[in-house]
């Protein structure tokens, strides 16, 4: 069996990124509101409302926020689709988001062997003035007890026209020799630094380890769009950080906040050993073409944890799961998150406050 802790090259600052953290929270996320599933109408589907709606991405178009949320319409197999919900930005800041009802449009749903058992947890981001969505596909192997391999894989789609019209273009796989050892791969999005394209993702390998990784993708593939979903082989995988001693696993949360041409701030979720609650912290990363990823800083504490009733009590208690981030201004970003695996939460972060916390966990 591979020793992946030795196989994946470790980022500079790898060790400090876990040992410099402590099991405390300074919650800096201002909650703006929540959307319950019975406040969402499903267009073009016989059922009026989803049973649950959570783990959303977010973008801003004109004066509207567009939320791309994972929905469940039945609990039997917990199969998910992704719907697009258009919400006036004004609703976020007046409290109307808590009481209004919104129409949704099915956008990404099971259609291939890579996502036949569900399309989950989208991340939406912009590269070269185009919107892309990377989500988790539950593959044909997901429920097969005889095949514990590639049960989930990251899939990318590109927006073609209107906000709810997308085309699936790529599914990402490890090269032969490693691919056979991947149980699942999720929590993914793409980031472009200059001409270099990187996939942020979290594989679960057959040594039962969960690895917070970044891999290279041929940037030419991003502009190759065909009618069929194409397998893209990733390479040069780098292990960015390990879980802290008080955690069972960590994973990438939202797409990043860009600081400059080669630095970003990424949000990471951590699951604690005792309660298995989900919390959020941040890392500042620098990209060098020669060195790869360098971890420059980490928030010493978590920056968000479940505290409101709808975050504490739901289909999965004590869970906040941010998938969406959109920069509104120089100092303000919106985040969207799943609350209790049941509802859509929207919050706001002050960038300067976040950078201040990162300075307290400076590595380089």
N, C-alpha and C positions, 0 to 999 in steps of 0.2 A: 504494500500500500504506500502511496505517496505520503511524504511528510510535507504537507503544503506550507506549513510554517517556515520550512526551509526552502521550498521551491519558489514561492512568490518573493520577489525582491522587496525589501522593506523600504518605505519612504524615510527620508531624513526627518528626524523628530518623531519617529514611530514610538519609541519607548516613552518619551515625555508626554505624548498625546494621551496616554492612559494613566500614568502614575501621577500626573499633575492635576488630576480631577478628584473631587471629593463628593460624597453622597449628600449634597445639599441642593436647594433650589432657590435662586433669585428670579422670580417669575416677572419677566419684562414684557409679556405679551398682553396688550390691551384687547380684551374681548369686545367685539363689535356686535355679535349676534349669532343666532343659530337658526337653521332651517330644519324643521321636522319633516319626516317622510310624507306625512299626510297633508303637507302644504305644497307638495310637488305633484302636478298633473302630468301624466304620460301621454304625449301625442303619438298617434299612429300605433297604438297598442291597446288591446281589449281591456286591460286592467287599468283603472283610473289612477291609482297611486302605488308607488313601490312600498314594500314592507319595511325596507331599510334603505337609507341613502347616506353615504359616508365616503371618507378618503378621497376628497376632491382636489383637482388642480384648479388654478385660477388664472385668467388673463383679464386685461382691460381693453375694451374696444369702444372708442368714442367716450360716451358718458355712462357706459354700462360695464359692470363686471360680468364676465362669462365664467361660470363654474362648470367644470367637467367632473361629474360625480359618479362614483361606483354605486349601482343600485342592485338590490335583491328583490325579486318578485315572488320567490318561494324558498322556504328553508330546507326542502328535501335534500337537494344537492348543493345548496348555497352558491348557485351559478350566478355570476355577475355580468352586467353590461355597463356601459358608460353612457351617460346622457349629458347633454349640454343645456344649461339653465342660464338665461340672460336676466340679470338683476340690475336695476338702476343703482349707480354708485350712491346716490342720495339715500337709498334705503339702508345702506350700511351705516350711515352716520346720523340717521334720525331714529333708529330703533325699529323702523318699519319692517326690516328683514325678519324680525321675530314673529310678526303677525300676518304678513302678506302671503299670498299664494302665487306660485310661479309655474309656468308651463315649461316642460322639458322635451327635448328631442333626442330619441335614441341615436347615438353617434358611432360608437364602437361596440360591437357585440360578437359573440362566438361565430366564426365562419371558416376556420382552418384547423388543421391538426395541431397547430401550435397554441390555439386558444379555445378549443371546442368546449372546455369545461369552465370557461369564464375569462372575462377581460377585467382586470383589477388595477386599482391604485395608480391612476395616470399621473404623470408629470408633464406639464406643458411649458415650453420655453421657446425662445426666439434665437435662430441662427441665421445670419445673413438676410435679415428682414423677412424670414419665413417662420411660420409657427410649426413646431414639431411636438408630437406627443409620444412619450415612451411609457408603456404600461406593462403589467405582468400578465402573461398569457398562461392559463392553466392548460397544459398540453393533453394530448390523448392518453398520456401515461398517468395522469393525475390520480385516478382512482384504481389503477391496476396494481393489485398487491404483488404481482410477480415482476414488476419493472420499477425499481426504485432509482430511476434515472431521468433527468431532465423533466421533472414533473411541472416545473414552471420555467419560463424563459422570457427575457425582455424583448419586447416588440416595439418598433417605432412606426408611427404614421405621420403623414404630412397633411396639413390643411390645404385643400384644393380651391375652395371658394368661400361660400358662406361659412359662418362660424361652426356649423354642425356637419360640414361635409369634409370627410377625411379619407385618406387612402393608406392602407397598411403597406409598408414598403420593405422593412427589414426585420429579421429575427437574428439575435446575436448568440453565437455558440463558441465554445472553446475549441482550440485545435485538437486533432486526433492525439491521443495519449493522455490528455486532460479531460476531454469531453466525456469520456466513459465514466468519469468519477464525479460528475456534477449531479447532485440530487435535485437541486432547484437553483434558480437564479432570479433575483428580483430587486426592488428598490433602485431602479435604474433611470438614468437620463444622460444625454450627451452634452458635452461642453467643448467649445472650440477656442483654442488659443492660437492666434495667427492662422497658420495653415494646418495645424495639428488638431485632430478630432479625437476626443477621449470619451470612453464610456465609463461612467460611474455606476457600479453595480455591486450586489452583495450575494456572491455564490455560497451555497451550502454544499460542502463537499462530503465524500463518503467516509471521511475521518470524523464526521459529525461536527466539524468546525464551520462557523459562519465568518466569512472574511470580507472586511470592508475594503474593496478594491477599486482600482482604476485601470482600464486597459485601452490600448491604442486601437483605433478603427481607421481604415483607409478613408481619408476625407473625400476622395473621388466618389465613393459609394453613396455619399449623402445626396448627390445630385443625379443618381441613377434611379429613376422611377419607372417601374414596369407594372404590368397588370397583375403580376404574381408576387407573392411574398418571397423575398430572397434571403437565404442564409448568409450571414456575414461572419467570417471567422475573426475573432478578436486576438490580439497578441500583446506581448510585453506587459503582462499583468503585474501590477505593483500593489502590495498590501500597505494600506495607508495608516491604519490604527487598529489596535486590539481593544476589546472590551476592558472596562475597569474591573477591579477585584469584586465589586459589589454588583456586577451585571452578568446576565446570562448570555446576552447577545446585543449587538448594535447594528444599525443599518442607515443608509442614506435616507434623508427625509425629503426636502424640497430641492428644486433646482437652485443654483447658487445666486448670491448677490455679487455682482462684479465690482471690484475695487479699482483695478486698473487693467491694462492689457494682459498681464500675466499673474494677477492675484484675484482670488475669490474668497468669499465667506460661504461655507456650506453648513447646513443644519443636519444634525445626526440624531436619530432616536436611539435611546437605550432602554433595555428592559432589565429591571432589578431582579436579584436572586430570590428575594423573599416574597413580595407581593405580585411579582411579574407585571408591575405597572409600567406603562410607557411614559417616558419623559424625553425632553429635548435639550440638546446642547449644541454648541457651534465650534467650528474650526476655521482658522484662516490658512489657506493653502496658496503656495506659489508654484508656478509651473516653469520648469527649465527644460529646454529641448534635450540637453545632455543628462541632467540629473533626474528628470521626471518630476514627481510631486514632492514638495518640501512642506512639512507641517510647521507653520511659523508661530501659531498660537492656538490655544484651546481655552474655552471658558472653563474656569475652575469648578463652577457649579452648573447644574442644569439651569436653563433659562425659561422653561415652561414645564408644568406638571398638571395633572388633573386636579381641578379644584372646584369647579361648578358641578351641580348635581347631574347635568346631562353629560358631563365628562367622566363622572365617577360611576354612574349607573346606566347600563345599556346592555347590548348583546355581549359586549366584553367589558367588564368593569375596569375602571382606572386606566382608561386608554385615551390618549390624544395622539393622533397619527397624522402629522402635517405632510401633505403631498404637493401643495401649491404655494407659489411665491411670485409676487409681481411688484416691481418697484414703481411706486406712485410718484415719488419725487426723490431728491437727493437724500433726504433723511427719513423717508417713510416707505415701508414695504407692507403690502398685504400678505397675510398667510391664510391658507384654507386648510382645514384639518378634519379628520374624522373624529367624532366625539362618541366614545362608547361603542364603536363599530355600529352606530345606529343613525346618527344625525350629522349634519354639515355645520361645522363651526367656522367662523371668520374672525380673524384677529389682525392686529397691527403692531409692528415693531418699529421702534425708533433706532435707526441705523447707528447714530452716534452713541447711544446707550449700549448697543450691542458691541461696538468697537471698543468702548471703554472696558467692558467685561473681558474682552479678548486680550486687552493690554495687561490685565492682571494675570493672565496665563501665558505670557509671552515666552516663546522658546527661542526664536531667532529674530 
